[in-house]
Amino acid sequence: MDMHSFPVLVAFEVASFAAAATGVIFRPGDWYKQLEKPRWRPPDWLFAPVWTVLYASIGLSGWLLWLEAGVAALPLSVYVVQLLLNAAWTPIFFGLHRPGLAVVEIIVLWASILATIIMFHPVNAAAALLLVPYLAWVTFAAALNLSIWLRNGSKTLSRGAR
């Protein structure tokens, strides 16, 4: 790595972790604690370390693609879209208390991650592979989101955006 690419790596990591900032603003809170959740849901403490590793990988992946393709690459546009969708899920689920809408959003997020992997792979296979655990975790998160919504549909609709 040359000295000129290090600031770009930092920028990709900052952008990736900026998507995580919504998780700091919109916390689970009492509303989430009262919801019925499946037994297979991991403990709350596990989410932060998993997402920390994933966000670091997402940033590194974007940087690796940038090293190969530069800033004008269409794959980086898709990359930015998936980051924005990632940032949007938390306010929808925890902020608006809308798990049904969050299911729709996370499906679109999942598709955008898959599209990013597909677009990254011909340019830099390592960049694409770094996103596979992210896709796997979002697949799991989508199943969890769907399960919570199905178990609590009427409760989540009646509580609205409190």
Secondary structure, DSSP 8 states (H G I E B T S, - for coil): --TTTHHHHHHHHHHHHHHHHHHHHS--HHHHHHS---TT---HHHHHHHHHHHHHHHHHHHHHHHHHH-TT-HHHHHHHHHHHHHHHHHIIIIIS--HHHHHHHHHHHHHHHHHHHHHHTTT-HHHHHHTHHHHHHHHHHHHHHHHHHHHHHHHHHHHTT-
